[in-house]
């Protein structure tokens, strides 16, 4: 779960709750006083430092008087997928912007290798959204991204003592879902 900075900023402006009051609501161990206020300012500006946890988003929603689904997007990642980012991006492009049910169906019947891990990430994000009472018919894939992971390095022996490198590529898959307004 990640906080949406543009929605948080708009709610802070319209609700009349100050950043200091939100900082007091978000206080926890490791995030107290001025640090909590700075964290809320960072989250409203789109910076995720310190990392915004699910408990922080629930506290922000309670202080603003809205539900969690109004300020959060539900995100899941699969790291170190054994496949090249180029091939995995084909699957990510296929489901971006689709309804969650339609995207799950597309991934189920896809022959691409990355479709299984993309389906796992989508299912995890969907489960997180269900825990926060989101309307299933309005859910859509807001973000599907593939980042390059570290390559696994291997060598192929060749003649006269030479070796040719083999790079087995990995990728990080990210899927975010939101409720369409």
C-alpha positions in Angstrom: 0.0 0.0 0.0 1.4 3.4 -1.0 0.0 6.9 -0.3 -1.1 9.0 -3.3 0.6 12.4 -2.8 -1.8 14.4 -5.1 -4.9 13.1 -3.3 -3.3 13.6 0.2 -2.3 17.2 -0.7 -5.9 17.9 -1.9 -7.5 16.5 1.2 -5.1 18.4 3.5 -6.1 21.6 1.7 -9.8 21.0 1.7 -10.3 19.4 5.2 -8.7 22.2 7.2 -6.5 19.7 9.1 -3.0 21.1 9.5 0.2 19.2 8.8 1.1 19.4 12.4 -2.1 17.7 13.4 -1.4 14.9 10.9 2.1 14.6 12.2 0.7 14.1 15.7 -1.7 11.4 14.4 1.1 9.5 12.6 3.6 9.5 15.5 5.0 6.0 16.2 8.3 4.6 17.5 11.0 5.9 15.3 8.9 8.8 14.0 8.2 11.4 16.7 7.7 15.2 16.9 9.3 17.2 14.1 10.3 14.0 12.3 6.6 13.0 11.9 5.7 16.5 10.6 8.5 16.3 8.1 7.4 12.8 7.0 3.9 14.1 6.3 5.2 17.0 4.3 7.4 14.6 2.3 4.5 12.2 1.6 2.3 15.1 0.5 5.1 16.2 -1.9 5.4 12.8 -3.4 8.6 11.7 -1.6 8.4 8.3 0.1 11.0 9.1 2.8 10.7 7.8 5.5 8.8 4.9 4.0 5.1 5.3 4.5 3.8 2.1 6.2 0.2 0.8 6.1 -0.3 1.9 9.7 0.7 5.4 8.8 -1.8 5.5 5.9 -4.6 4.3 8.3 -3.6 7.0 10.8 -3.7 9.7 8.0 -7.1 8.5 6.8 -8.5 8.5 10.3 -7.2 12.0 11.0 -8.6 13.3 7.7 -11.9 11.6 8.2 -11.7 9.5 4.9 -11.3 5.9 4.2 -8.0 4.3 3.4 -9.0 3.6 -0.3 -9.3 7.4 -0.8 -5.6 8.2 -0.3 -3.9 4.9 -1.0 -3.0 2.7 -4.0 -2.5 -1.0 -3.5 0.9 -2.1 -4.7 2.7 -5.4 -5.0 6.2 -6.3 -6.2 7.8 -9.5 -7.4 11.6 -9.1 -7.3 14.2 -11.1 -9.2 11.9 -12.6 -11.8 14.0 -14.9 -14.0 13.3 -13.3 -17.3 14.4 -10.3 -19.3 12.8 -7.0 -18.7 12.1 -6.5 -22.4 9.9 -9.7 -22.5 8.2 -8.9 -19.2 7.3 -5.4 -20.4 5.1 -6.9 -23.1 3.0 -8.5 -20.3 3.0 -5.3 -18.2 1.8 -3.3 -21.2 -0.9 -5.8 -21.9 -2.7 -5.3 -18.5 -2.1 -1.6 -17.8 -5.4 0.3 -17.5 -7.6 -2.8 -17.6 -10.2 -3.8 -15.0 -8.6 -6.2 -12.4 -10.9 -9.2 -13.3 -10.1 -8.7 -17.0 -6.4 -8.4 -16.3 -6.4 -11.6 -14.2 -8.2 -13.5 -17.1 -5.7 -12.2 -19.6 -2.8 -13.3 -17.5 -4.3 -16.7 -16.9 -4.4 -17.5 -20.6 -1.2 -15.8 -21.6 1.6 -18.0 -22.9 4.3 -15.6 -21.8 6.6 -16.7 -19.0 6.3 -13.4 -17.1 2.5 -13.8 -16.9 2.6 -16.1 -13.9 4.7 -13.8 -11.7 2.7 -10.8 -12.9 -0.5 -12.6 -11.9 0.9 -13.3 -8.5 1.7 -9.6 -8.0 -1.8 -8.6 -9.2 -3.4 -11.2 -6.9 -1.4 -9.8 -3.9 -2.4 -6.2 -4.6 -6.0 -7.3 -5.1 -6.0 -9.1 -1.7 -4.6 -6.0 0.0 -7.4 -3.9 -1.6 -10.0 -6.4 -0.5 -8.9 -6.0 3.1 -9.7 -2.3 2.9 -13.3 -2.7 1.6 -12.8 -1.5 -2.0 -15.5 -1.9 -4.6 -14.3 -4.8 -6.9 -16.1 -3.5 -10.0 -14.2 -0.1 -9.8 -10.7 -1.6 -9.5 -8.3 -1.2 -12.3 -4.6 -1.6 -12.9 -3.2 1.9 -12.4 0.5 1.0 -12.8 2.3 -2.0 -14.2 6.0 -1.5 -14.4 9.0 -3.7 -15.0 12.5 -2.6 -13.8 15.8 -4.2 -14.6 17.2 -6.5 -11.9 20.8 -7.6 -11.5 22.0 -10.0 -14.1 23.2 -13.5 -13.2 26.7 -13.9 -14.7 27.8 -17.2 -16.2 30.6 -18.2 -18.6 30.7 -20.5 -21.5 34.1 -22.2 -22.0 35.6 -21.8 -25.5 38.6 -23.0 -27.4 42.2 -22.1 -26.4 41.3 -21.3 -22.7 38.8 -18.5 -23.5 35.5 -17.9 -21.9 32.5 -16.1 -23.3 30.2 -14.3 -20.8 26.5 -15.2 -20.5 24.2 -12.7 -18.8 21.0 -14.2 -17.5 18.7 -11.2 -17.0 16.4 -10.7 -14.1 13.6 -8.1 -13.6 11.5 -6.6 -10.9 7.7 -6.5 -11.5 5.5 -3.9 -9.9 1.7 -3.8 -10.1 -0.6 -1.1 -8.5 -4.3 -1.1 -8.5 -6.7 1.8 -7.6 -10.4 2.4 -7.4 -11.7 4.3 -10.4 -13.6 7.5 -9.4 
